[in-house]
């Protein structure tokens, strides 16, 4: 038996083991992912397509509803319109026939301005342009350009003038609708912020009272 001390326990190899790669993977998953430009571009395209479809539907609906209103007004005011003399009679007839573009379409533009994320001039132009396209297609289907679309210099001038008037009214009302929607959104955000502050104050009072 010698005086040498007995050998100690073998070193702990577990402490020297390398850190598993799973921790690196979990830390990588914990970091926020960078935005995907392809997915963002696809989402913007979907949003624009939805706006296009809604404006197309509004233009067609305005043309159909306006035609029904024009027929009703024309029958109701037939005697009064026939009694109007001269050029004023022609202006009145064109105004009644084109009632969809200078009255119905601007109202639709106001509603679209409140809910759609699009510029007011885009809304007004699209609704009026799609409605007018439908009328031109119907006129060309049953007749010709000169006999049904153009007819006369006075009628064609009135048609173009009412189209421009409808776009101008639509732009103004769409801008007004967008401003009203922004005011409602700002009010809701202010109310939500006030509610959050009240809750934070109540929570602070409850915490400090313990």
N, C-alpha and C positions, 0 to 999 in steps of 0.2 A: 504494500500500500504506500503510495507516494504522497508527497505534500501538495501536489497540484490540485487546484480547485476543479470540481466536476464541471464538465461542459454545460453551458446554459441552454435554454430551449432554443430551438431553431428560429430564425427571424420570421416575423409575420409577413408572408408574401402577399397577403390580401391587401395590406396597406400600400404595397408597391405596385399593385395592379393598375393598369391605365383606366382612365375614366371611360365608361362605355359610350359609344357614339350615339346612343339613344337620347342622352341629355342634350347633345348638340342639335339633334333633330327636333326635340321638343322646344328648345329655345328658338329655333328657326321658325317653328310653327307659331310660336307666341308673338313674333313680330308681325305687325300689320302688313298685309300684302299691298304691293304697289298697284295703282289703278291700271286696268287693262285698256289701252287705247282702242283696240279693236272692238271690245264690248261697249265702250262709251260711244264710239262711232255708230255701232249698230243700234244702240238705244236712241241716239239722236235721229237716226233715219226712221225708226219706228214712230217716234213722236211726230216728225214731219209728215209721215204718211197718214197718221191719224188725223192731223189737222187738215190735210188735203181732202180726205174722205168726208170729214164733217162739213167743210166749206162747199164741197161739191153737192152733198145732200141738201144743204141749206139753200143753195142756188136753185136747185130743181124744185124744192118745196115752195120757195117763194114764187117761182114762175107759175106753178099749178094753183097755189092759193090765191095769188094775185089775179089770175085769169077768172077764177070763180067770183072773186069780189067785183072785178070789172064788169062781168056780165050782170051781176045783181044790181050794181049801181046804174048801169046803162038801161036796164028794164025799168028800174024805179024812177029814173029821171028822163025817160024818153021824151015825154011831151015838153018838158022844160028845155032840154037840149035842142030839140028841133025848133024851138022858138027863138033861139039865139041867132042873131044875124051875122053874116059875113065871115071874116077871118076868125072872129072870136069863137064861132061854132066849131071850126076846124081845130083850134087850140083846145077847146073843151073835149072834143072827141078823142084827140090824141092823149090828153091828160087822163081821161077815164080808161082808155085802152092800155096805157102804160102805167097804170096805178101800181102795179107790182114792183116796178123798179124804183119809183121815187117815194113809196110809202112802206111797202112790205119788206123790201130788201134792207133799208136802213134799220128797221126794227130788229130784223134778224142779226144785223151786224152789231147792234147794241148788245143783244144777248150773247153773241159769240165773243165780243170783247170782254165780257165779264168772266168767261170760263176758259177761253183758249189762250195759250201762250204764243200769240202771234201779233205782229205789228198791225195797227189799225188800218193802214192803207192796204195791206195784204188781205185783210178780212173783207173790207169793202169792195175792193177790185175783184176778188175771187167770187164772192156771192153774186154780184151783178154780172160778171162775165159768164159764169156758168148758166145763169138764168137766161141771159140773152142768147147764148149758144144754143140752148134748147129751143127757143123761139125761132131762131134762124133755121135750125135743122127741120123743124116742123113746116116752116114756110117753104123751104126747098123741097121737102118731101111731097107736098101737095101742089106745088106750082113751080115758079121760076124766080130767079133773083129780081128781075126787073118788074115782074107782075105782082110779087107777094112781099119781097123784102124791101125793094126800093119804092115801088108804086109811083111816087111823085117826089119832086124836090122838097115840097113842104112836109110831106109825111116822113121822108127820110131824115130831114133836118130835125124834126120833132123827135124822131126815134133816137138819134144820136144825142140831142140835147137832154132828153129825159134820162138817158143812160149816164151821161156825165153828171147830171144833177143827182141821180141816185147814188153814184159813187161818192160824190161830195158829202151828201147827207149821211151815207153809210160810214165814211171816214170820221165825221164829227161825232156820230153816235157811238161808234166803236171806241173812239178815244175816250168819250165820256164813260162808257161802260168799263173800260180798263181802269180809269181813275177811280171809279166807284169800287171796283174789286180791290184795288190797292188800299183804299181807305178801310174797307172791311177787314182785310188781312192785317193791316197795322193795328186796328182796334182789337182784334182777336189776340194778336201777339202781345199787346200791352196788357190785356186782361190776364193772359197766361203768366206774364212776368209778375204782375201784381199778386196773383194767387201763389206763385212760387215764393215770393218774398214773405207773404203772410205765413205760409207753411214753415219757411225757414226760421222766422221769428218765433213762431209757436214752439217749434222743436228746440230752439235755443232756450226758451223759457222753461220748458219741461226738463231739459238737461241740467240747467243751472239750479233748479229747485230741488234736485235730489240731494 
